[in-house]
């Protein structure tokens, strides 16, 4: 099963379908209109999100040479290998975004 969604269309589609997870947005996207709807959609759906400094950094985190604008890491099952890391990241985001 695929654990990440990459790109504006794929992440928007996943959010509208009700997928839960964490959304990472690149802060250097121009024009902003390309992804301005995503933070609003995340807040409506109760999905945590955060900004990353660069598209290139986000692409490197996805192990791709291409820059990536948005990445959604889907919520893992309890017995998944990365569930502990996911929970730690989510706990950090909850401290930074207490309004969610």
BATIFI-33545 format. One record per residue (C-alpha): x, y negated, z negated. Coordinates in steps of 0.25 Angstrom, whole numbers. Layout:
% residues N
+-------+-------+-------+
:  east : north :    up :
+-------+-------+-------+
:     X :     Y :     Z :
...
+-------+-------+-------+
% end
This chain:
% residues 100
+-------+-------+-------+
:  east : north :    up :
+-------+-------+-------+
:     0 :     0 :     0 :
:     5 :   -14 :     4 :
:     8 :   -22 :    -9 :
:    10 :   -36 :    -3 :
:     2 :   -45 :     7 :
:    11 :   -55 :    15 :
:     7 :   -67 :    22 :
:    -5 :   -77 :    21 :
:   -15 :   -69 :    29 :
:   -13 :   -55 :    22 :
:   -12 :   -62 :     8 :
:   -25 :   -70 :    11 :
:   -32 :   -57 :    16 :
:   -28 :   -49 :     3 :
:   -32 :   -60 :    -6 :
:   -46 :   -61 :     1 :
:   -48 :   -46 :     0 :
:   -45 :   -47 :   -15 :
:   -31 :   -41 :   -16 :
:   -24 :   -44 :   -30 :
:   -10 :   -48 :   -31 :
:     0 :   -59 :   -32 :
:     2 :   -69 :   -20 :
:    15 :   -76 :   -17 :
:    15 :   -88 :    -9 :
:    27 :   -95 :    -2 :
:    28 :  -109 :    -6 :
:    35 :  -114 :     7 :
:    23 :  -110 :    17 :
:    20 :  -122 :    27 :
:     9 :  -126 :    29 :
:     2 :  -123 :    16 :
:   -11 :  -121 :    23 :
:    -6 :  -107 :    27 :
:    -8 :  -101 :    13 :
:   -15 :  -112 :     5 :
:   -27 :  -104 :     3 :
:   -20 :   -92 :    -3 :
:   -18 :   -98 :   -17 :
:   -32 :  -102 :   -18 :
:   -36 :   -88 :   -13 :
:   -27 :   -82 :   -24 :
:   -33 :   -90 :   -35 :
:   -47 :   -86 :   -30 :
:   -44 :   -71 :   -30 :
:   -36 :   -72 :   -43 :
:   -23 :   -68 :   -37 :
:   -10 :   -74 :   -42 :
:    -1 :   -81 :   -33 :
:    13 :   -89 :   -33 :
:    22 :   -97 :   -24 :
:    35 :   -92 :   -19 :
:    46 :  -102 :   -14 :
:    48 :   -97 :     0 :
:    42 :   -88 :    11 :
:    55 :   -82 :    13 :
:    56 :   -78 :    -2 :
:    43 :   -72 :    -1 :
:    46 :   -65 :    11 :
:    59 :   -59 :     5 :
:    51 :   -54 :    -7 :
:    42 :   -46 :     3 :
:    55 :   -41 :     9 :
:    53 :   -47 :    23 :
:    61 :   -56 :    30 :
:    50 :   -65 :    34 :
:    44 :   -76 :    25 :
:    31 :   -73 :    19 :
:    21 :   -84 :    15 :
:    12 :   -76 :     5 :
:    13 :   -62 :    -2 :
:     3 :   -55 :   -10 :
:     8 :   -44 :   -19 :
:    -4 :   -35 :   -21 :
:    -8 :   -30 :   -35 :
:    -1 :   -16 :   -37 :
:    -8 :    -4 :   -44 :
:    -4 :    -2 :   -58 :
:     5 :    10 :   -54 :
:    12 :     2 :   -43 :
:    27 :     0 :   -44 :
:    27 :   -15 :   -44 :
:    15 :   -17 :   -53 :
:    24 :   -21 :   -65 :
:    31 :   -32 :   -56 :
:    17 :   -36 :   -51 :
:    12 :   -38 :   -65 :
:    24 :   -46 :   -69 :
:    23 :   -55 :   -58 :
:     8 :   -57 :   -60 :
:    11 :   -60 :   -75 :
:    21 :   -71 :   -71 :
:    11 :   -77 :   -61 :
:     0 :   -77 :   -72 :
:     9 :   -85 :   -81 :
:    12 :   -95 :   -70 :
:    -3 :   -96 :   -65 :
:   -12 :   -95 :   -77 :
:   -24 :  -101 :   -70 :
:   -26 :   -88 :   -62 :
+-------+-------+-------+
% end
